[in-house]
Amino acid sequence: MSDTDQKIQEQDNESTPVAPNAKTVLLVEDDLTMIKMYSTKLKMEGFAIEQAGDGEEGLNKAKTVKADLIILDLMIPKLGGMELLARLKEEEKTKNIPVIILSNLSQEQDIKKANELGVDHFLIKSNYTPSQVVKVVKSFFSGTPSNSSPA
């Protein structure tokens, strides 16, 4: 187990209880600060959180955990975010799980490729506060479109 995976596991063990019917968000991110920040904010809003520190772990968890939505960084080790997105959309068990990319990659070609692969929403980290990201996540479950721009 890598240091990042160990620290993620330790954070999981400190998790706050969530309602049994809470929606589960799989957060695929390798930056511990970002993991803690988004996990805390999402838990405060009543979501159950699963975490993966790299693309391979993200793919495995997506197949085994009943995630209702995936938040995916593009710059992750072992299996990059675009490759993970492609695999998620090819797999029968995961192809219908909504995916929000939350990344600092903002080049037009990155956004275009993500759209071609089937991303549901593309958010540039530096343009959104954690509260705004939570609002987008909530919009997937409320049926109400968020004010942020689509993928």
N, C-alpha and C positions, 0 to 999 in steps of 0.2 A: 504494500500500500504506500503510495507516494505521500509526501508531507502535506500536500494540498488535500488529498483524499482523507488523510488522518484528521486534519483540522475541520474539514467539512463534517466528518463523522462526529467529532466532538461537539460541533454546533448542533447537529441533529439531536444529540442526546440531551441538549439543553432546551429543546423546543417546548413551546407553550402548548397546552392542550387546545385542540380545535373541535368544533362540532362534528358529530359523526357523519352528517350529510354535507360537510364542507367540500367545495370543489378543490381538486388537487392540481397544483401548478408544478411542473417539472422545470427547474431552473438549471440550465446548462451554461455554466460560467466558471472560469478558472481564477478570477480575481477575488480573493477572500474578502476584501473590503466591499466589493459589489455584491457578493453572495450575502454577506451579513446585512447590508443595507436593504436589499430587495426582499430577502427572506423575512426580515423583521417587519417591514412595511406591509407585506402581503399577509403575514400571520395576524398583524393587528387588524386587518380588514376581514379576517375570518377564513382565509384560505389555508389549506393544508399544503405544505411545501415538501417536495422531494428535490434533492440537489445532486448534480453531477459535475465533477471538476474537469472533465475532458469529453471529447466526442464519443469515444468508445463506450465509456460509462453511460453517457447520455443515451446512446442507442440501446444499450442493454436495459436501462431503466425504463425507457419508453416502451419497450416490448413487455416488461414484466410488471410495471406499476400502472395502475389505472389512472393515468394522467388525463385531466380534462383540457389542459392547455400546456403548451411548451413555450418557455421564453429561452431564446437561443442567442448566444454571442457567436460571432463569426470567427474570432481569433482565439481558438481553443486548441489545446494540444491533442495529439494522437489521431484525431480525425477532425478535420476542419469543419467549421459550421456549414459551409455550402454543401460539402459532401454528406454531412449528417442530414441536412435538410433533404437532399436528394434521396437518401436511403429511407428516411422517415416516410416520404411520399410514395415510395415504391412498395413498402411493406404493407401487407393486408391489415395487420394489427394496429398500425400507426398512421396510415394514410389519411384518416379523417380527423386526427387530432389537430386542432388549430395551432399554428406556430406563429409566434411573434418574434421577429429578429430584433434584438436590442444590441446595437453595435456602434462603435465609432467609425466604422467604414461607411463612408457616405458618397462614394463615387457613383456616378450614374450607372456604370456597368455593373457594380455590385447590386444595386437596387434592381436593375433589369434582370440580372441572373436569378436573384432571389424570387422575383415575380414569376419568371419562367419555370422555376422549380416548384412553385405552388405556395409560397409564403402567404400568410393571411394578413400580416401587418409588418411594416418595417419602421422601426424607431431608431433614431440616431441618439445615442446616450447623452451627448452633450446638449441636446435640444429639449430634453424632458427631465422633469424632476421625478423622484420616486412616486410622489402622489399622482402625477400625470400618468405614469406608467400603470399604476394601480387602476386608474380610471379607464384606461384602454382595456386592461384585463377584465374589469367588471363589465364592460360593454359587450364582451363576448358571451356573457351569461345572462345579461338582462334583455338582450335583443334590441337594445337601444344603441344606435351608432354613436361612437365617441366623437368629440370635436376635433381630434387629431386626424391627420391625413392618412389615407389608406396606403397600403404597400404600393 
